[in-house]
């Protein structure tokens, strides 16, 4: 059931991706990450931290 919940959130956000973004609450923007962390029983902020670290690495020359 965990995989289904994560996929449903990703699908919904994918459908939402081509719509107006200026009025999107931060909770909606972070929904995929927070859902995955909750369903996988990962401490809050873990996935966001990994994404930020990967982003920092990709900006290095």
PDBQT receptor file of N, H, CA, C and O in Angstrom, charges set to zero:
ATOM      1  N   UNK A   1       0.823  -1.198   0.000  1.00  0.00    +0.000 N 
ATOM      2  CA  UNK A   1       0.000   0.000   0.000  1.00  0.00    +0.000 C 
ATOM      3  C   UNK A   1       0.864   1.258   0.000  1.00  0.00    +0.000 C 
ATOM      4  O   UNK A   1       0.461   2.281  -0.553  1.00  0.00    +0.000 OA
ATOM      5  N   UNK A   2       2.045   1.196   0.612  1.00  0.00    +0.000 N 
ATOM      6  H   UNK A   2       2.372   0.364   1.061  1.00  0.00    +0.000 HD
ATOM      7  CA  UNK A   2       2.937   2.350   0.669  1.00  0.00    +0.000 C 
ATOM      8  C   UNK A   2       3.296   2.837  -0.718  1.00  0.00    +0.000 C 
ATOM      9  O   UNK A   2       3.219   4.035  -0.995  1.00  0.00    +0.000 OA
ATOM     10  N   UNK A   3       3.687   1.924  -1.597  1.00  0.00    +0.000 N 
ATOM     11  H   UNK A   3       3.749   0.952  -1.373  1.00  0.00    +0.000 HD
ATOM     12  CA  UNK A   3       4.076   2.303  -2.955  1.00  0.00    +0.000 C 
ATOM     13  C   UNK A   3       2.908   2.960  -3.687  1.00  0.00    +0.000 C 
ATOM     14  O   UNK A   3       3.099   3.931  -4.419  1.00  0.00    +0.000 OA
ATOM     15  N   UNK A   4       1.716   2.438  -3.493  1.00  0.00    +0.000 N 
ATOM     16  H   UNK A   4       1.561   1.649  -2.898  1.00  0.00    +0.000 HD
ATOM     17  CA  UNK A   4       0.540   3.003  -4.160  1.00  0.00    +0.000 C 
ATOM     18  C   UNK A   4       0.298   4.434  -3.692  1.00  0.00    +0.000 C 
ATOM     19  O   UNK A   4       0.021   5.313  -4.508  1.00  0.00    +0.000 OA
ATOM     20  N   UNK A   5       0.399   4.674  -2.390  1.00  0.00    +0.000 N 
ATOM     21  H   UNK A   5       0.625   3.960  -1.727  1.00  0.00    +0.000 HD
ATOM     22  CA  UNK A   5       0.179   6.030  -1.878  1.00  0.00    +0.000 C 
ATOM     23  C   UNK A   5       1.197   7.007  -2.450  1.00  0.00    +0.000 C 
ATOM     24  O   UNK A   5       0.840   8.119  -2.839  1.00  0.00    +0.000 OA
ATOM     25  N   UNK A   6       2.445   6.605  -2.503  1.00  0.00    +0.000 N 
ATOM     26  H   UNK A   6       2.735   5.702  -2.187  1.00  0.00    +0.000 HD
ATOM     27  CA  UNK A   6       3.489   7.475  -3.057  1.00  0.00    +0.000 C 
ATOM     28  C   UNK A   6       3.225   7.734  -4.537  1.00  0.00    +0.000 C 
ATOM     29  O   UNK A   6       3.341   8.869  -4.999  1.00  0.00    +0.000 OA
ATOM     30  N   UNK A   7       2.870   6.692  -5.281  1.00  0.00    +0.000 N 
ATOM     31  H   UNK A   7       2.776   5.769  -4.906  1.00  0.00    +0.000 HD
ATOM     32  CA  UNK A   7       2.601   6.860  -6.708  1.00  0.00    +0.000 C 
ATOM     33  C   UNK A   7       1.377   7.736  -6.972  1.00  0.00    +0.000 C 
ATOM     34  O   UNK A   7       1.369   8.518  -7.922  1.00  0.00    +0.000 OA
ATOM     35  N   UNK A   8       0.350   7.609  -6.139  1.00  0.00    +0.000 N 
ATOM     36  H   UNK A   8       0.357   6.973  -5.367  1.00  0.00    +0.000 HD
ATOM     37  CA  UNK A   8      -0.845   8.445  -6.303  1.00  0.00    +0.000 C 
ATOM     38  C   UNK A   8      -0.491   9.921  -6.090  1.00  0.00    +0.000 C 
ATOM     39  O   UNK A   8      -0.947  10.784  -6.840  1.00  0.00    +0.000 OA
ATOM     40  N   UNK A   9       0.314  10.206  -5.077  1.00  0.00    +0.000 N 
ATOM     41  H   UNK A   9       0.685   9.505  -4.467  1.00  0.00    +0.000 HD
ATOM     42  CA  UNK A   9       0.725  11.588  -4.826  1.00  0.00    +0.000 C 
ATOM     43  C   UNK A   9       1.552  12.103  -5.997  1.00  0.00    +0.000 C 
ATOM     44  O   UNK A   9       1.331  13.221  -6.462  1.00  0.00    +0.000 OA
ATOM     45  N   UNK A  10       2.494  11.310  -6.476  1.00  0.00    +0.000 N 
ATOM     46  H   UNK A  10       2.674  10.402  -6.098  1.00  0.00    +0.000 HD
ATOM     47  CA  UNK A  10       3.316  11.735  -7.614  1.00  0.00    +0.000 C 
ATOM     48  C   UNK A  10       2.466  11.960  -8.858  1.00  0.00    +0.000 C 
ATOM     49  O   UNK A  10       2.694  12.921  -9.594  1.00  0.00    +0.000 OA
ATOM     50  N   UNK A  11       1.498  11.095  -9.104  1.00  0.00    +0.000 N 
ATOM     51  H   UNK A  11       1.312  10.314  -8.507  1.00  0.00    +0.000 HD
ATOM     52  CA  UNK A  11       0.624  11.242 -10.248  1.00  0.00    +0.000 C 
ATOM     53  C   UNK A  11      -0.194  12.527 -10.147  1.00  0.00    +0.000 C 
ATOM     54  O   UNK A  11      -0.321  13.275 -11.117  1.00  0.00    +0.000 OA
ATOM     55  N   UNK A  12      -0.739  12.769  -8.974  1.00  0.00    +0.000 N 
ATOM     56  H   UNK A  12      -0.636  12.161  -8.186  1.00  0.00    +0.000 HD
ATOM     57  CA  UNK A  12      -1.533  13.985  -8.774  1.00  0.00    +0.000 C 
ATOM     58  C   UNK A  12      -0.696  15.238  -8.937  1.00  0.00    +0.000 C 
ATOM     59  O   UNK A  12      -1.140  16.213  -9.542  1.00  0.00    +0.000 OA
ATOM     60  N   UNK A  13       0.513  15.215  -8.400  1.00  0.00    +0.000 N 
ATOM     61  H   UNK A  13       0.875  14.423  -7.909  1.00  0.00    +0.000 HD
ATOM     62  CA  UNK A  13       1.388  16.383  -8.545  1.00  0.00    +0.000 C 
ATOM     63  C   UNK A  13       1.853  16.547  -9.987  1.00  0.00    +0.000 C 
ATOM     64  O   UNK A  13       2.061  17.666 -10.455  1.00  0.00    +0.000 OA
ATOM     65  N   UNK A  14       2.015  15.420 -10.691  1.00  0.00    +0.000 N 
ATOM     66  H   UNK A  14       1.846  14.510 -10.310  1.00  0.00    +0.000 HD
ATOM     67  CA  UNK A  14       2.377  15.506 -12.110  1.00  0.00    +0.000 C 
ATOM     68  C   UNK A  14       1.283  16.177 -12.916  1.00  0.00    +0.000 C 
ATOM     69  O   UNK A  14       1.567  16.973 -13.811  1.00  0.00    +0.000 OA
ATOM     70  N   UNK A  15       0.040  15.863 -12.607  1.00  0.00    +0.000 N 
ATOM     71  H   UNK A  15      -0.190  15.216 -11.879  1.00  0.00    +0.000 HD
ATOM     72  CA  UNK A  15      -1.084  16.507 -13.285  1.00  0.00    +0.000 C 
ATOM     73  C   UNK A  15      -1.159  17.982 -12.929  1.00  0.00    +0.000 C 
ATOM     74  O   UNK A  15      -1.615  18.803 -13.725  1.00  0.00    +0.000 OA
ATOM     75  N   UNK A  16      -0.715  18.304 -11.745  1.00  0.00    +0.000 N 
ATOM     76  H   UNK A  16      -0.345  17.637 -11.098  1.00  0.00    +0.000 HD
ATOM     77  CA  UNK A  16      -0.748  19.676 -11.238  1.00  0.00    +0.000 C 
ATOM     78  C   UNK A  16       0.417  20.505 -11.796  1.00  0.00    +0.000 C 
ATOM     79  O   UNK A  16       0.389  21.734 -11.731  1.00  0.00    +0.000 OA
ATOM     80  N   UNK A  17       1.430  19.842 -12.337  1.00  0.00    +0.000 N 
ATOM     81  H   UNK A  17       1.453  18.844 -12.390  1.00  0.00    +0.000 HD
ATOM     82  CA  UNK A  17       2.671  20.511 -12.740  1.00  0.00    +0.000 C 
ATOM     83  C   UNK A  17       2.480  21.536 -13.851  1.00  0.00    +0.000 C 
ATOM     84  O   UNK A  17       3.218  22.519 -13.919  1.00  0.00    +0.000 OA
ATOM     85  N   UNK A  18       1.513  21.319 -14.706  1.00  0.00    +0.000 N 
ATOM     86  H   UNK A  18       0.914  20.520 -14.650  1.00  0.00    +0.000 HD
ATOM     87  CA  UNK A  18       1.314  22.226 -15.841  1.00  0.00    +0.000 C 
ATOM     88  C   UNK A  18       0.287  23.314 -15.562  1.00  0.00    +0.000 C 
ATOM     89  O   UNK A  18      -0.214  23.957 -16.484  1.00  0.00    +0.000 OA
ATOM     90  N   UNK A  19      -0.020  23.514 -14.306  1.00  0.00    +0.000 N 
ATOM     91  H   UNK A  19       0.387  22.991 -13.556  1.00  0.00    +0.000 HD
ATOM     92  CA  UNK A  19      -0.985  24.549 -13.938  1.00  0.00    +0.000 C 
ATOM     93  C   UNK A  19      -0.252  25.743 -13.332  1.00  0.00    +0.000 C 
ATOM     94  O   UNK A  19       0.963  25.704 -13.136  1.00  0.00    +0.000 OA
ATOM     95  N   UNK A  20      -0.981  26.772 -13.049  1.00  0.00    +0.000 N 
ATOM     96  H   UNK A  20      -1.967  26.803 -13.208  1.00  0.00    +0.000 HD
ATOM     97  CA  UNK A  20      -0.451  27.975 -12.404  1.00  0.00    +0.000 C 
ATOM     98  C   UNK A  20       0.301  27.598 -11.132  1.00  0.00    +0.000 C 
ATOM     99  O   UNK A  20      -0.227  26.855 -10.305  1.00  0.00    +0.000 OA
ATOM    100  N   UNK A  21       1.516  28.093 -10.961  1.00  0.00    +0.000 N 
ATOM    101  H   UNK A  21       1.946  28.697 -11.632  1.00  0.00    +0.000 HD
ATOM    102  CA  UNK A  21       2.332  27.730  -9.804  1.00  0.00    +0.000 C 
ATOM    103  C   UNK A  21       2.465  28.850  -8.775  1.00  0.00    +0.000 C 
ATOM    104  O   UNK A  21       2.989  28.615  -7.686  1.00  0.00    +0.000 OA
ATOM    105  N   UNK A  22       2.018  30.029  -9.080  1.00  0.00    +0.000 N 
ATOM    106  H   UNK A  22       1.592  30.220  -9.964  1.00  0.00    +0.000 HD
ATOM    107  CA  UNK A  22       2.260  31.163  -8.194  1.00  0.00    +0.000 C 
ATOM    108  C   UNK A  22       1.470  31.102  -6.893  1.00  0.00    +0.000 C 
ATOM    109  O   UNK A  22       1.857  31.732  -5.908  1.00  0.00    +0.000 OA
ATOM    110  N   UNK A  23       0.386  30.366  -6.873  1.00  0.00    +0.000 N 
ATOM    111  H   UNK A  23       0.071  29.854  -7.673  1.00  0.00    +0.000 HD
ATOM    112  CA  UNK A  23      -0.459  30.325  -5.684  1.00  0.00    +0.000 C 
ATOM    113  C   UNK A  23      -0.455  28.937  -5.038  1.00  0.00    +0.000 C 
ATOM    114  O   UNK A  23      -1.439  28.530  -4.420  1.00  0.00    +0.000 OA
ATOM    115  N   UNK A  24       0.651  28.223  -5.185  1.00  0.00    +0.000 N 
ATOM    116  H   UNK A  24       1.450  28.553  -5.687  1.00  0.00    +0.000 HD
ATOM    117  CA  UNK A  24       0.745  26.862  -4.648  1.00  0.00    +0.000 C 
ATOM    118  C   UNK A  24       1.338  26.898  -3.247  1.00  0.00    +0.000 C 
ATOM    119  O   UNK A  24       2.457  27.379  -3.067  1.00  0.00    +0.000 OA
ATOM    120  N   UNK A  25       0.608  26.395  -2.245  1.00  0.00    +0.000 N 
ATOM    121  H   UNK A  25      -0.300  26.004  -2.391  1.00  0.00    +0.000 HD
ATOM    122  CA  UNK A  25       1.128  26.399  -0.878  1.00  0.00    +0.000 C 
ATOM    123  C   UNK A  25       2.376  25.515  -0.757  1.00  0.00    +0.000 C 
ATOM    124  O   UNK A  25       2.486  24.507  -1.457  1.00  0.00    +0.000 OA
ATOM    125  N   UNK A  26       3.310  25.878   0.116  1.00  0.00    +0.000 N 
ATOM    126  H   UNK A  26       3.221  26.696   0.685  1.00  0.00    +0.000 HD
ATOM    127  CA  UNK A  26       4.509  25.065   0.314  1.00  0.00    +0.000 C 
ATOM    128  C   UNK A  26       4.193  23.617   0.686  1.00  0.00    +0.000 C 
ATOM    129  O   UNK A  26       4.944  22.708   0.332  1.00  0.00    +0.000 OA
ATOM    130  N   UNK A  27       3.093  23.398   1.394  1.00  0.00    +0.000 N 
ATOM    131  H   UNK A  27       2.483  24.136   1.682  1.00  0.00    +0.000 HD
ATOM    132  CA  UNK A  27       2.732  22.024   1.776  1.00  0.00    +0.000 C 
ATOM    133  C   UNK A  27       2.419  21.165   0.549  1.00  0.00    +0.000 C 
ATOM    134  O   UNK A  27       2.676  19.961   0.552  1.00  0.00    +0.000 OA
ATOM    135  N   UNK A  28       1.872  21.775  -0.489  1.00  0.00    +0.000 N 
ATOM    136  H   UNK A  28       1.663  22.753  -0.492  1.00  0.00    +0.000 HD
ATOM    137  CA  UNK A  28       1.596  21.034  -1.727  1.00  0.00    +0.000 C 
ATOM    138  C   UNK A  28       2.906  20.774  -2.474  1.00  0.00    +0.000 C 
ATOM    139  O   UNK A  28       3.116  19.681  -3.000  1.00  0.00    +0.000 OA
ATOM    140  N   UNK A  29       3.770  21.761  -2.519  1.00  0.00    +0.000 N 
ATOM    141  H   UNK A  29       3.599  22.649  -2.091  1.00  0.00    +0.000 HD
ATOM    142  CA  UNK A  29       5.059  21.613  -3.190  1.00  0.00    +0.000 C 
ATOM    143  C   UNK A  29       5.872  20.484  -2.556  1.00  0.00    +0.000 C 
ATOM    144  O   UNK A  29       6.557  19.744  -3.263  1.00  0.00    +0.000 OA
ATOM    145  N   UNK A  30       5.804  20.348  -1.250  1.00  0.00    +0.000 N 
ATOM    146  H   UNK A  30       5.247  20.949  -0.676  1.00  0.00    +0.000 HD
ATOM    147  CA  UNK A  30       6.584  19.339  -0.525  1.00  0.00    +0.000 C 
ATOM    148  C   UNK A  30       5.830  18.023  -0.314  1.00  0.00    +0.000 C 
ATOM    149  O   UNK A  30       6.337  17.124   0.357  1.00  0.00    +0.000 OA
ATOM    150  N   UNK A  31       4.639  17.901  -0.873  1.00  0.00    +0.000 N 
ATOM    151  H   UNK A  31       4.227  18.631  -1.418  1.00  0.00    +0.000 HD
ATOM    152  CA  UNK A  31       3.792  16.752  -0.583  1.00  0.00    +0.000 C 
ATOM    153  C   UNK A  31       4.424  15.409  -0.950  1.00  0.00    +0.000 C 
ATOM    154  O   UNK A  31       4.296  14.453  -0.185  1.00  0.00    +0.000 OA
ATOM    155  N   UNK A  32       5.087  15.311  -2.069  1.00  0.00    +0.000 N 
ATOM    156  H   UNK A  32       5.191  16.088  -2.690  1.00  0.00    +0.000 HD
ATOM    157  CA  UNK A  32       5.706  14.040  -2.463  1.00  0.00    +0.000 C 
ATOM    158  C   UNK A  32       6.774  13.628  -1.457  1.00  0.00    +0.000 C 
ATOM    159  O   UNK A  32       6.862  12.461  -1.073  1.00  0.00    +0.000 OA
ATOM    160  N   UNK A  33       7.577  14.585  -1.037  1.00  0.00    +0.000 N 
ATOM    161  H   UNK A  33       7.507  15.533  -1.349  1.00  0.00    +0.000 HD
ATOM    162  CA  UNK A  33       8.649  14.289  -0.078  1.00  0.00    +0.000 C 
ATOM    163  C   UNK A  33       8.076  13.912   1.282  1.00  0.00    +0.000 C 
ATOM    164  O   UNK A  33       8.499  12.919   1.874  1.00  0.00    +0.000 OA
ATOM    165  N   UNK A  34       7.128  14.684   1.781  1.00  0.00    +0.000 N 
ATOM    166  H   UNK A  34       6.784  15.490   1.300  1.00  0.00    +0.000 HD
ATOM    167  CA  UNK A  34       6.576  14.390   3.100  1.00  0.00    +0.000 C 
ATOM    168  C   UNK A  34       5.808  13.069   3.107  1.00  0.00    +0.000 C 
ATOM    169  O   UNK A  34       5.844  12.335   4.096  1.00  0.00    +0.000 OA
ATOM    170  N   UNK A  35       5.118  12.765   2.012  1.00  0.00    +0.000 N 
ATOM    171  H   UNK A  35       5.089  13.361   1.210  1.00  0.00    +0.000 HD
ATOM    172  CA  UNK A  35       4.401  11.487   1.924  1.00  0.00    +0.000 C 
ATOM    173  C   UNK A  35       5.383  10.327   1.907  1.00  0.00    +0.000 C 
ATOM    174  O   UNK A  35       5.187   9.344   2.622  1.00  0.00    +0.000 OA
ATOM    175  N   UNK A  36       6.425  10.422   1.110  1.00  0.00    +0.000 N 
ATOM    176  H   UNK A  36       6.584  11.220   0.529  1.00  0.00    +0.000 HD
ATOM    177  CA  UNK A  36       7.423   9.354   1.033  1.00  0.00    +0.000 C 
ATOM    178  C   UNK A  36       8.102   9.145   2.390  1.00  0.00    +0.000 C 
ATOM    179  O   UNK A  36       8.280   8.009   2.827  1.00  0.00    +0.000 OA
ATOM    180  N   UNK A  37       8.478  10.231   3.048  1.00  0.00    +0.000 N 
ATOM    181  H   UNK A  37       8.333  11.155   2.692  1.00  0.00    +0.000 HD
ATOM    182  CA  UNK A  37       9.116  10.107   4.363  1.00  0.00    +0.000 C 
ATOM    183  C   UNK A  37       8.189   9.430   5.369  1.00  0.00    +0.000 C 
ATOM    184  O   UNK A  37       8.612   8.554   6.122  1.00  0.00    +0.000 OA
ATOM    185  N   UNK A  38       6.937   9.838   5.376  1.00  0.00    +0.000 N 
ATOM    186  H   UNK A  38       6.593  10.550   4.764  1.00  0.00    +0.000 HD
ATOM    187  CA  UNK A  38       5.970   9.252   6.315  1.00  0.00    +0.000 C 
ATOM    188  C   UNK A  38       5.748   7.773   6.014  1.00  0.00    +0.000 C 
ATOM    189  O   UNK A  38       5.802   6.939   6.918  1.00  0.00    +0.000 OA
ATOM    190  N   UNK A  39       5.501   7.448   4.754  1.00  0.00    +0.000 N 
ATOM    191  H   UNK A  39       5.457   8.125   4.020  1.00  0.00    +0.000 HD
ATOM    192  CA  UNK A  39       5.178   6.072   4.391  1.00  0.00    +0.000 C 
ATOM    193  C   UNK A  39       6.377   5.136   4.524  1.00  0.00    +0.000 C 
ATOM    194  O   UNK A  39       6.212   3.949   4.805  1.00  0.00    +0.000 OA
ATOM    195  N   UNK A  40       7.572   5.665   4.325  1.00  0.00    +0.000 N 
ATOM    196  H   UNK A  40       7.706   6.629   4.097  1.00  0.00    +0.000 HD
ATOM    197  CA  UNK A  40       8.781   4.838   4.442  1.00  0.00    +0.000 C 
ATOM    198  C   UNK A  40       9.370   4.871   5.843  1.00  0.00    +0.000 C 
ATOM    199  O   UNK A  40      10.397   4.245   6.106  1.00  0.00    +0.000 OA
ATOM    200  N   UNK A  41       8.716   5.609   6.748  1.00  0.00    +0.000 N 
ATOM    201  H   UNK A  41       7.882   6.118   6.535  1.00  0.00    +0.000 HD
ATOM    202  CA  UNK A  41       9.153   5.738   8.131  1.00  0.00    +0.000 C 
ATOM    203  C   UNK A  41      10.581   6.286   8.220  1.00  0.00    +0.000 C 
ATOM    204  O   UNK A  41      11.422   5.798   8.974  1.00  0.00    +0.000 OA
ATOM    205  N   UNK A  42      10.807   7.320   7.414  1.00  0.00    +0.000 N 
ATOM    206  H   UNK A  42      10.124   7.716   6.800  1.00  0.00    +0.000 HD
ATOM    207  CA  UNK A  42      12.096   8.013   7.385  1.00  0.00    +0.000 C 
ATOM    208  C   UNK A  42      11.925   9.306   8.179  1.00  0.00    +0.000 C 
ATOM    209  O   UNK A  42      10.887   9.954   8.051  1.00  0.00    +0.000 OA
ATOM    210  N   UNK A  43      12.893   9.702   8.987  1.00  0.00    +0.000 N 
ATOM    211  H   UNK A  43      13.737   9.176   9.092  1.00  0.00    +0.000 HD
ATOM    212  CA  UNK A  43      12.754  10.942   9.746  1.00  0.00    +0.000 C 
ATOM    213  C   UNK A  43      12.458  12.146   8.830  1.00  0.00    +0.000 C 
ATOM    214  O   UNK A  43      13.026  12.281   7.746  1.00  0.00    +0.000 OA
ATOM    215  N   UNK A  44      11.568  12.994   9.297  1.00  0.00    +0.000 N 
ATOM    216  H   UNK A  44      11.107  12.884  10.178  1.00  0.00    +0.000 HD
ATOM    217  CA  UNK A  44      11.194  14.186   8.530  1.00  0.00    +0.000 C 
ATOM    218  C   UNK A  44      12.427  15.006   8.189  1.00  0.00    +0.000 C 
ATOM    219  O   UNK A  44      13.281  15.249   9.041  1.00  0.00    +0.000 OA
ATOM    220  N   UNK A  45      12.510  15.426   6.938  1.00  0.00    +0.000 N 
ATOM    221  H   UNK A  45      11.816  15.228   6.245  1.00  0.00    +0.000 HD
ATOM    222  CA  UNK A  45      13.625  16.244   6.479  1.00  0.00    +0.000 C 
ATOM    223  C   UNK A  45      14.755  15.450   5.841  1.00  0.00    +0.000 C 
ATOM    224  O   UNK A  45      15.647  16.033   5.225  1.00  0.00    +0.000 OA
ATOM    225  N   UNK A  46      14.729  14.136   5.979  1.00  0.00    +0.000 N 
ATOM    226  H   UNK A  46      14.004  13.663   6.479  1.00  0.00    +0.000 HD
ATOM    227  CA  UNK A  46      15.808  13.304   5.439  1.00  0.00    +0.000 C 
ATOM    228  C   UNK A  46      15.888  13.403   3.925  1.00  0.00    +0.000 C 
ATOM    229  O   UNK A  46      16.961  13.656   3.378  1.00  0.00    +0.000 OA
ATOM    230  N   UNK A  47      14.770  13.208   3.243  1.00  0.00    +0.000 N 
ATOM    231  H   UNK A  47      13.898  13.003   3.688  1.00  0.00    +0.000 HD
ATOM    232  CA  UNK A  47      14.787  13.235   1.785  1.00  0.00    +0.000 C 
ATOM    233  C   UNK A  47      15.076  14.635   1.253  1.00  0.00    +0.000 C 
ATOM    234  O   UNK A  47      15.805  14.790   0.273  1.00  0.00    +0.000 OA
ATOM    235  N   UNK A  48      14.516  15.637   1.886  1.00  0.00    +0.000 N 
ATOM    236  H   UNK A  48      13.924  15.511   2.682  1.00  0.00    +0.000 HD
ATOM    237  CA  UNK A  48      14.790  17.015   1.473  1.00  0.00    +0.000 C 
ATOM    238  C   UNK A  48      16.283  17.320   1.617  1.00  0.00    +0.000 C 
ATOM    239  O   UNK A  48      16.869  17.995   0.771  1.00  0.00    +0.000 OA
ATOM    240  N   UNK A  49      16.891  16.818   2.693  1.00  0.00    +0.000 N 
ATOM    241  H   UNK A  49      16.415  16.270   3.381  1.00  0.00    +0.000 HD
ATOM    242  CA  UNK A  49      18.325  17.013   2.902  1.00  0.00    +0.000 C 
ATOM    243  C   UNK A  49      19.148  16.331   1.825  1.00  0.00    +0.000 C 
ATOM    244  O   UNK A  49      20.133  16.895   1.349  1.00  0.00    +0.000 OA
ATOM    245  N   UNK A  50      18.755  15.119   1.431  1.00  0.00    +0.000 N 
ATOM    246  H   UNK A  50      17.955  14.660   1.818  1.00  0.00    +0.000 HD
ATOM    247  CA  UNK A  50      19.465  14.407   0.375  1.00  0.00    +0.000 C 
ATOM    248  C   UNK A  50      19.334  15.123  -0.966  1.00  0.00    +0.000 C 
ATOM    249  O   UNK A  50      20.292  15.200  -1.736  1.00  0.00    +0.000 OA
ATOM    250  N   UNK A  51      18.147  15.642  -1.234  1.00  0.00    +0.000 N 
ATOM    251  H   UNK A  51      17.369  15.580  -0.609  1.00  0.00    +0.000 HD
ATOM    252  CA  UNK A  51      17.927  16.378  -2.481  1.00  0.00    +0.000 C 
ATOM    253  C   UNK A  51      18.776  17.646  -2.502  1.00  0.00    +0.000 C 
ATOM    254  O   UNK A  51      19.399  17.963  -3.515  1.00  0.00    +0.000 OA
ATOM    255  N   UNK A  52      18.798  18.364  -1.395  1.00  0.00    +0.000 N 
ATOM    256  H   UNK A  52      18.292  18.107  -0.572  1.00  0.00    +0.000 HD
ATOM    257  CA  UNK A  52      19.596  19.590  -1.307  1.00  0.00    +0.000 C 
ATOM    258  C   UNK A  52      21.082  19.282  -1.475  1.00  0.00    +0.000 C 
ATOM    259  O   UNK A  52      21.796  20.019  -2.154  1.00  0.00    +0.000 OA
ATOM    260  N   UNK A  53      21.550  18.193  -0.858  1.00  0.00    +0.000 N 
ATOM    261  H   UNK A  53      20.970  17.594  -0.306  1.00  0.00    +0.000 HD
ATOM    262  CA  UNK A  53      22.958  17.817  -0.976  1.00  0.00    +0.000 C 
ATOM    263  C   UNK A  53      23.298  17.459  -2.418  1.00  0.00    +0.000 C 
ATOM    264  O   UNK A  53      24.359  17.835  -2.918  1.00  0.00    +0.000 OA
ATOM    265  N   UNK A  54      22.414  16.740  -3.083  1.00  0.00    +0.000 N 
ATOM    266  H   UNK A  54      21.553  16.434  -2.677  1.00  0.00    +0.000 HD
ATOM    267  CA  UNK A  54      22.642  16.376  -4.485  1.00  0.00    +0.000 C 
ATOM    268  C   UNK A  54      22.665  17.628  -5.357  1.00  0.00    +0.000 C 
ATOM    269  O   UNK A  54      23.480  17.740  -6.273  1.00  0.00    +0.000 OA
ATOM    270  N   UNK A  55      21.781  18.552  -5.072  1.00  0.00    +0.000 N 
ATOM    271  H   UNK A  55      21.119  18.461  -4.328  1.00  0.00    +0.000 HD
ATOM    272  CA  UNK A  55      21.726  19.808  -5.829  1.00  0.00    +0.000 C 
ATOM    273  C   UNK A  55      23.033  20.589  -5.644  1.00  0.00    +0.000 C 
ATOM    274  O   UNK A  55      23.575  21.140  -6.602  1.00  0.00    +0.000 OA
ATOM    275  N   UNK A  56      23.529  20.630  -4.406  1.00  0.00    +0.000 N 
ATOM    276  H   UNK A  56      23.089  20.183  -3.628  1.00  0.00    +0.000 HD
ATOM    277  CA  UNK A  56      24.797  21.324  -4.131  1.00  0.00    +0.000 C 
ATOM    278  C   UNK A  56      25.951  20.687  -4.891  1.00  0.00    +0.000 C 
ATOM    279  O   UNK A  56      26.811  21.394  -5.415  1.00  0.00    +0.000 OA
ATOM    280  N   UNK A  57      25.980  19.363  -4.958  1.00  0.00    +0.000 N 
ATOM    281  H   UNK A  57      25.281  18.788  -4.533  1.00  0.00    +0.000 HD
ATOM    282  CA  UNK A  57      27.032  18.656  -5.683  1.00  0.00    +0.000 C 
ATOM    283  C   UNK A  57      26.974  18.930  -7.181  1.00  0.00    +0.000 C 
ATOM    284  O   UNK A  57      28.011  19.036  -7.836  1.00  0.00    +0.000 OA
ATOM    285  N   UNK A  58      25.782  19.044  -7.713  1.00  0.00    +0.000 N 
ATOM    286  H   UNK A  58      24.940  18.958  -7.181  1.00  0.00    +0.000 HD
ATOM    287  CA  UNK A  58      25.636  19.257  -9.152  1.00  0.00    +0.000 C 
ATOM    288  C   UNK A  58      26.032  20.674  -9.572  1.00  0.00    +0.000 C 
ATOM    289  O   UNK A  58      26.273  20.918 -10.754  1.00  0.00    +0.000 OA
ATOM    290  N   UNK A  59      26.103  21.601  -8.633  1.00  0.00    +0.000 N 
ATOM    291  H   UNK A  59      25.907  21.403  -7.672  1.00  0.00    +0.000 HD
ATOM    292  CA  UNK A  59      26.492  22.964  -8.958  1.00  0.00    +0.000 C 
ATOM    293  C   UNK A  59      27.997  23.191  -8.904  1.00  0.00    +0.000 C 
ATOM    294  O   UNK A  59      28.481  24.249  -9.306  1.00  0.00    +0.000 OA
ATOM    295  N   UNK A  60      28.729  22.218  -8.418  1.00  0.00    +0.000 N 
ATOM    296  H   UNK A  60      28.336  21.358  -8.091  1.00  0.00    +0.000 HD
ATOM    297  CA  UNK A  60      30.188  22.344  -8.341  1.00  0.00    +0.000 C 
ATOM    298  C   UNK A  60      30.802  22.171  -9.719  1.00  0.00    +0.000 C 
ATOM    299  O   UNK A  60      30.308  21.394 -10.536  1.00  0.00    +0.000 OA
ATOM    300  N   UNK A  61      31.891  22.904  -9.975  1.00  0.00    +0.000 N 
ATOM    301  H   UNK A  61      32.293  23.535  -9.311  1.00  0.00    +0.000 HD
ATOM    302  CA  UNK A  61      32.539  22.760 -11.295  1.00  0.00    +0.000 C 
ATOM    303  C   UNK A  61      33.238  21.430 -11.479  1.00  0.00    +0.000 C 
ATOM    304  O   UNK A  61      33.820  21.179 -12.534  1.00  0.00    +0.000 OA
TER     305      UNK A  61
